[in-house]
Amino acid sequence: MEIKRVVSLLFGLVASEMFHILYFDTPFLSYCYIVCENGFILDGFPRTIPQAQALEDMGVAIDKVIDIEVPDEKITARMSGRRVCSKCANSYHMLYKKPKVDGVCDACGGALIQRKDDAPETVKNRLKVFHAETEPLKDFYKKLGNLKLVEGNQPIENATRDILAALGE
């Protein structure tokens, strides 16, 4: 599916006219990013020092890096509480967005399942990889002077406020 159509489906026709598409294709990455006239946001990328260095070497200017800090045990609880409908893919959470009937989708009556990616052991393994490969990026971007830390273990309204404040600095 063409990128402009995906943007239109996700954000609406007007939004798709406001964005430009930037496509990187290097040995380290092959991704499309939606770019507006004031810049772009990379979510979950780069994940390693070599990827970050490749961006630097390509002349891609990263002016702000937001690290949303959440303790591992909170991440594990948040992710392992997620459930998805096996029929319609509606999302639920066992603490924050419970279905009306335990284990049953409100929308279609399908069975709610836990994705393998959300199983506690999988989450813990992903966190080990994160600490080994991605966490060193904090020092990389701190040395460049563009790292901003945000406390993520707070109400979403407060975290959003802090992220917007960090972007505005």
C-alpha positions in Angstrom: 0.0 0.0 0.0 1.4 3.4 -0.9 2.6 5.5 2.1 0.3 8.5 1.4 -2.7 6.2 1.5 -1.5 4.7 4.8 -1.1 8.2 6.2 -4.6 9.2 4.9 -6.1 6.1 6.5 -4.4 6.7 9.9 -4.7 10.5 10.1 -7.3 11.6 7.5 -7.1 13.0 4.1 -6.2 16.6 5.2 -3.4 15.3 7.4 -1.9 13.3 4.5 -1.6 16.5 2.5 0.4 18.1 5.3 3.1 15.5 5.6 6.1 14.6 3.4 7.5 11.1 3.3 11.2 10.5 4.1 12.6 7.2 3.2 16.0 6.0 4.5 17.7 3.0 3.0 21.1 2.2 4.5 22.8 -0.9 5.8 21.4 0.0 9.2 17.8 0.9 8.5 15.1 0.8 5.9 12.2 2.8 7.2 9.7 5.4 6.2 9.1 8.4 8.4 6.3 10.9 8.2 7.8 14.4 8.2 6.1 17.7 8.7 7.5 21.1 7.8 9.0 21.6 11.3 10.9 18.3 11.4 10.2 14.7 12.3 9.8 12.3 15.1 11.6 9.0 15.3 9.8 6.6 17.7 11.8 3.7 18.9 14.7 4.4 16.6 17.7 4.4 16.7 18.0 1.4 19.0 21.8 1.0 19.0 24.9 3.2 19.0 25.8 2.1 15.4 22.3 3.2 14.2 22.7 6.5 16.0 26.1 7.0 14.5 24.8 6.2 11.1 22.2 9.0 11.4 25.0 11.4 12.5 27.2 10.3 9.6 24.3 10.9 7.2 24.0 14.4 8.5 20.5 13.8 10.0 20.2 16.4 12.7 18.6 15.2 15.9 18.0 18.2 18.1 16.0 16.5 20.9 15.9 13.0 22.4 13.2 12.2 24.9 13.8 9.3 27.2 10.6 8.3 29.0 11.8 6.7 32.2 9.7 3.8 33.6 11.0 1.1 36.0 11.3 -2.4 34.5 8.7 -3.8 36.9 6.1 -1.2 35.8 6.9 -1.9 32.1 6.4 -5.6 32.7 3.1 -5.1 34.5 1.8 -2.7 31.8 2.8 -5.0 28.9 1.8 -8.3 30.4 -1.6 -6.9 31.3 -2.5 -6.3 27.7 -5.0 -8.4 25.9 -6.3 -8.4 22.3 -9.4 -9.9 20.8 -8.7 -12.9 18.7 -11.5 -11.9 16.2 -11.5 -8.1 15.8 -8.2 -7.1 17.4 -9.7 -4.7 19.9 -7.2 -3.9 22.7 -7.8 -4.2 26.5 -5.8 -4.1 29.6 -6.5 -6.2 32.7 -5.9 -3.1 35.0 -6.6 0.0 32.9 -9.2 -1.0 30.2 -11.0 -4.1 31.4 -13.7 -5.8 29.3 -17.2 -5.9 30.7 -17.0 -9.7 30.9 -13.6 -11.1 31.8 -11.9 -12.7 28.8 -14.6 -11.6 26.3 -14.4 -8.8 23.8 -17.0 -6.1 24.3 -17.3 -5.4 20.6 -17.7 -8.8 19.0 -17.7 -11.4 21.8 -14.4 -12.9 20.7 -11.9 -14.5 23.1 -9.3 -12.1 24.6 -5.8 -13.5 24.3 -2.3 -12.4 25.4 0.1 -11.9 22.6 3.4 -13.8 22.9 5.2 -10.4 22.9 3.3 -9.4 26.0 4.0 -12.5 28.1 6.1 -11.6 31.2 9.1 -13.7 30.2 9.2 -12.2 26.7 8.9 -8.7 28.2 11.8 -9.4 30.6 13.9 -10.7 27.8 13.2 -7.6 25.7 14.1 -5.4 28.6 17.5 -7.2 28.9 18.1 -6.5 25.2 17.0 -2.9 25.8 19.5 -2.4 28.7 22.3 -4.0 26.7 21.8 -2.4 23.3 19.5 0.7 23.6 20.2 2.2 27.0 23.8 3.2 26.0 22.2 5.7 23.7 21.4 7.8 26.7 25.1 8.6 27.2 25.6 9.0 23.4 22.9 11.7 23.2 23.7 13.2 26.6 27.3 13.9 25.3 25.7 15.6 22.3 23.6 17.8 24.7 20.2 16.8 23.4 18.9 14.2 25.9 15.8 15.1 27.9 14.5 12.8 30.6 10.8 12.5 31.3 9.3 10.6 34.2 6.9 8.1 32.6 5.5 6.6 35.8 2.9 9.3 36.4 -0.6 10.1 35.0 -0.6 10.3 31.2 -1.7 13.9 31.3 1.4 14.8 33.4 3.7 12.7 31.2 2.3 14.4 28.1 2.8 17.9 29.7 6.4 17.0 30.5 7.1 15.6 27.1 5.7 18.7 25.4 7.8 20.9 27.8 10.9 19.0 26.9 10.2 19.4 23.2 9.8 23.1 23.7 13.0 23.7 25.6 
